Amino acid sequence: MQTVQDAVVDEYGAVRLPDSAADQAEFLERHGSTFDVAVTSGRFGVGSELMRALPNLRAVVNFGVGYDTTDTRQAAERGISVSNTPDVLNDCVADTAVALYVDVLRRTSAADRYVRRADWTRKGNFPLATKASGKRVGILGLGRIGKVIARRLEGFDCTISYHNRNEAAGVPYAYASSPVELARNSDVLIVAAAGGPESVHVVDSDVIEAIGPDGYLINIARGSVVDEQALVAALLAGKLAGAGLDVYADEPKVPQDLLAMDNVVLLPHLGSGTHETRAAMAELTLANLAQFAADGTLVTPVS
């Protein structure tokens, strides 16, 4: 994102919004009407209040595939175009999902800590883990990223099923009619659904209960998709075997209870965090901005 910030300042004379709420409000009151394009990221977006403070906004150019922090409903009502950066991050986010999958089941990070604490010397061999290959894996959200995850896990001889709002055409995987049905028939549930108001807490206490005490949850989508309190409660009660999380409900805050759990792997929202992918995301973000400046259209508009 820093590359994008530098480029939009150098090439377009962009102005960064102040960080504090008070300074931002004062700045927008004075200058909000002068901006017609906002460049942002999935973490910040252009929410309802900010969008209203930009009365002449014509486009939101987003660095990232997720755009749930942007008020897309208001954007549609006002004819504001919104773009994101799809496809270029599919591989790295899918790799992160598989890394969490293997780590949680085989307890790789926990074993690493075991060695570093010298527990191997003091306590003997590390406890047995769970086999990663041959599992029944449910993918909640078989979109661009979900399909890449599925292909990766085919190499682990996993049986793949999925749930979307609508059944996907041309895929070889079994379709589950609901998230609960998907969870009930999965050893591991991987959340790859898009964020936004319609997907808030799709993975609720019923879904988590359906995964069961021998099952695992992996989330590389958005923290809002999973009921975090229900997830923590299930883990504390032993109603879930473990979890691998790259996203959280209130980032960068992570529930204290999760920090103390050895059967949970926690990543700092780094799904697309490689040099190669971030460079590709920056290139696509700037391409969207350049095309909009040239002719008012976007390379990758959000449909």
C-alpha positions in Angstrom: 0.0 0.0 0.0 2.9 2.4 0.6 3.9 2.0 -3.0 0.4 3.1 -4.0 0.4 6.0 -1.6 3.7 7.3 -2.9 2.5 6.9 -6.5 -0.8 8.7 -6.1 0.9 11.6 -4.3 3.6 11.9 -6.9 1.4 11.4 -10.0 -2.0 12.9 -8.9 -1.1 15.2 -6.1 -3.2 13.1 -3.7 -3.8 14.2 -0.1 -3.9 11.8 2.8 -6.8 12.1 5.2 -5.7 13.0 8.8 -5.6 10.0 11.2 -7.5 11.5 14.1 -11.2 11.7 13.9 -11.3 15.4 15.0 -8.7 16.4 12.4 -10.4 14.3 9.7 -13.8 15.9 10.4 -12.3 19.4 10.2 -10.4 18.6 7.0 -13.5 17.1 5.3 -15.7 20.0 6.3 -13.2 22.4 4.5 -12.1 20.3 1.6 -14.4 17.3 1.2 -16.2 18.7 -1.8 -12.9 19.0 -3.8 -12.3 15.2 -4.1 -13.8 13.0 -6.8 -11.7 9.8 -6.3 -10.8 8.0 -3.0 -7.9 5.4 -3.0 -8.1 3.1 0.0 -7.6 -0.4 1.2 -9.8 -3.2 2.4 -8.9 -2.5 6.0 -10.1 1.1 5.9 -12.5 1.5 3.0 -14.9 4.4 2.5 -17.6 4.0 5.0 -21.0 5.6 5.1 -20.0 8.8 7.0 -16.8 9.4 5.0 -18.7 8.9 1.7 -21.3 11.4 2.7 -18.5 13.8 3.5 -17.3 13.5 -0.1 -20.3 14.9 -2.0 -18.5 14.9 -5.4 -17.0 11.4 -5.1 -17.1 9.5 -8.4 -14.9 6.5 -7.7 -13.5 4.4 -4.8 -10.3 2.6 -5.9 -9.5 -0.2 -3.5 -6.2 -1.9 -2.8 -7.3 -5.4 -2.0 -10.0 -7.9 -3.0 -12.2 -7.2 0.0 -14.4 -4.1 -0.1 -16.8 -4.7 2.7 -15.6 -1.6 4.6 -16.9 0.5 1.8 -20.5 1.5 1.7 -21.3 -0.1 -1.6 -25.1 0.5 -1.2 -24.6 4.3 -1.0 -22.1 4.1 -3.8 -24.6 2.4 -6.0 -27.3 5.0 -5.1 -25.0 7.8 -6.0 -23.4 6.3 -9.1 -20.0 6.0 -7.5 -17.8 3.3 -9.1 -15.9 0.9 -6.9 -12.9 -1.3 -7.9 -10.9 -4.0 -6.2 -7.9 -6.1 -7.0 -9.2 -9.7 -7.8 -7.3 -12.7 -9.0 -3.8 -11.4 -8.4 -3.9 -12.5 -4.8 -5.7 -15.8 -5.3 -2.5 -18.0 -5.1 -1.0 -16.4 -2.0 -4.3 -16.3 0.0 -4.9 -20.0 -0.9 -1.4 -20.8 0.1 -2.0 -19.2 3.5 -5.2 -21.2 3.9 -3.3 -24.4 3.2 -0.5 -23.3 5.6 -3.0 -22.8 8.4 -4.7 -26.1 7.5 -1.5 -28.1 7.8 -0.2 -26.1 10.8 -3.4 -26.6 12.9 -3.9 -30.3 12.2 -0.2 -31.2 12.5 0.4 -28.7 15.3 3.5 -27.4 13.6 3.6 -24.0 15.4 2.9 -25.7 18.7 5.7 -28.2 18.1 8.0 -25.3 17.3 7.2 -23.7 20.6 7.7 -27.0 22.3 11.2 -27.3 21.1 12.1 -23.6 21.8 10.9 -24.0 25.4 13.1 -27.0 25.8 10.1 -29.1 26.6 11.4 -31.9 24.3 14.3 -32.3 26.7 12.2 -32.0 29.9 9.0 -33.7 28.9 9.9 -36.1 26.1 8.2 -36.5 22.8 5.6 -34.0 21.6 1.9 -35.2 21.7 0.5 -36.8 18.6 -1.2 -34.6 16.1 -3.9 -35.2 13.4 -3.3 -36.4 9.9 -3.7 -33.7 7.3 -4.3 -35.7 4.2 -7.5 -37.5 3.3 -9.8 -35.2 5.3 -13.3 -34.1 4.4 -12.9 -30.3 3.8 -15.8 -27.9 3.5 -15.2 -24.6 1.8 -17.6 -21.8 2.6 -17.4 -19.6 -0.4 -16.2 -21.4 -3.5 -15.3 -18.2 -5.4 -11.9 -17.3 -7.0 -9.9 -18.0 -3.9 -12.0 -20.9 -2.7 -11.5 -22.8 -6.0 -7.7 -22.4 -5.7 -7.8 -23.7 -2.1 -9.8 -26.7 -3.3 -7.3 -27.5 -6.0 -4.5 -27.3 -3.5 -6.2 -29.7 -1.2 -7.0 -32.2 -3.9 -3.2 -32.8 -3.7 -3.8 -33.9 -0.1 -6.4 -36.4 -1.3 -9.1 -34.5 0.5 -12.8 -34.8 -0.2 -14.1 -31.4 -1.0 -17.6 -30.0 -0.6 -18.8 -26.4 -0.5 -21.6 -23.9 0.1 -22.3 -20.8 -1.8 -25.5 -18.7 -2.1 -26.0 -20.5 -5.4 -24.6 -23.7 -6.7 -21.4 -23.3 -8.8 -21.4 -24.5 -12.3 -18.7 -26.8 -13.7 -17.1 -27.9 -10.4 -16.5 -31.5 -9.3 -17.3 -30.9 -5.6 -20.4 -31.7 -3.7 -22.8 -28.8 -2.9 -24.2 -28.4 0.6 -27.5 -26.5 0.9 -26.5 -24.6 4.0 -23.4 -23.7 6.1 -24.7 -26.0 8.9 -24.9 -28.9 6.5 -21.5 -28.2 5.1 -20.0 -28.1 8.6 -21.7 -31.2 9.7 -20.1 -33.2 6.9 -16.6 -31.7 7.2 -13.6 -32.5 9.3 -12.3 -29.0 8.5 -14.3 -26.0 7.5 -12.4 -23.3 5.6 -14.1 -19.9 5.4 -13.4 -18.1 2.1 -16.6 -16.2 1.8 -16.7 -12.5 0.8 -17.2 -10.0 3.6 -20.0 -7.5 3.8 -23.4 -7.1 5.6 -24.9 -10.2 4.0 -22.2 -12.5 5.4 -21.9 -11.2 8.9 -21.8 -14.2 11.3 -22.7 -16.7 8.6 -20.5 -19.0 10.7 -22.5 -18.7 13.9 -22.8 -21.0 17.0 -24.9 -23.5 15.1 -22.3 -23.9 12.3 -19.5 -24.1 14.9 -21.4 -26.7 16.8 -21.9 -28.7 13.6 -18.2 -28.8 13.0 -17.9 -30.7 16.3 -15.3 -31.4 18.9 -13.0 -33.3 16.5 -13.2 -30.6 13.8 -11.3 -27.5 12.8 -12.1 -24.1 11.5 -9.8 -22.1 9.2 -10.7 -18.4 8.3 -8.8 -16.5 5.7 -11.9 -14.4 4.6 -13.1 -11.7 6.9 -13.4 -11.6 10.7 -17.0 -10.5 10.4 -18.0 -13.8 8.7 -17.4 -15.8 11.9 -19.1 -15.1 15.2 -15.9 -14.6 17.2 -17.4 -14.9 20.6 -19.1 -18.2 19.7 -15.8 -19.4 18.3 -13.9 -18.6 21.5 -16.6 -20.1 23.6 -16.5 -23.4 21.6 -12.7 -23.6 21.8 -12.7 -22.9 25.6 -15.4 -25.6 26.1 -13.5 -28.2 24.0 -16.3 -28.2 21.4 -13.9 -27.5 18.6 -10.5 -29.2 18.1 -8.7 -26.1 16.9 -8.7 -23.1 14.6 -6.4 -21.3 12.2 -7.2 -17.6 11.8 -5.7 -14.9 9.6 -8.6 -12.4 10.2 -10.5 -11.1 13.3 -13.6 -9.2 14.1 -11.8 -6.0 15.4 -8.3 -6.0 13.8 -5.7 -5.7 15.0 -7.2 -6.7 18.3 -7.3 -10.4 19.0 -9.3 -11.9 21.9 -7.1 -12.6 24.9 -8.4 -16.1 25.2 -7.2 -17.0 21.8 -3.7 -15.9 22.6 -3.4 -18.5 25.3 -4.6 -21.4 23.2 -2.0 -23.9 21.9 -4.5 -25.4 19.5 -5.1 -22.2 17.6 -2.7 -20.6 15.0 -3.0 -16.9 14.7 -1.7 -14.8 11.8 -1.7 -11.0 11.4 -4.0 -10.8 8.3 -1.1 -11.6 6.0 -3.0 -13.8 3.4 -1.7 -11.8 0.4 1.5 -10.7 2.2 4.2 -11.6 -0.3 6.4 -9.2 -2.3 5.1 -10.6 -5.6 1.4 -10.3 -4.8 1.5 -6.9 -3.1 3.4 -5.6 -6.2 0.7 -7.0 -8.5 -2.0 -5.6 -6.3 -0.3 -2.1 -6.4 0.0 -2.3 -10.2 -3.7 -3.2 -10.6 -4.8 -0.5 -8.1 -2.8 2.2 -10.1 -4.1 0.8 -13.4 -7.7 1.3 -12.1 -6.9 4.9 -11.0 -5.1 5.7 -14.3 -8.0 4.3 -16.4 -10.6 6.2 -14.4 -8.6 9.4 -14.7 -8.5 8.8 -18.5 -12.0 7.8 -19.4 -14.1 7.4 -16.2 -14.1 3.6 -16.3 -12.3 1.0 -14.1 -10.2 -2.0 -15.1 -11.7 -4.3 -12.4 -15.1 -2.8 -11.2 -17.0 -4.5 -8.5 -20.1 -5.9 -10.0 
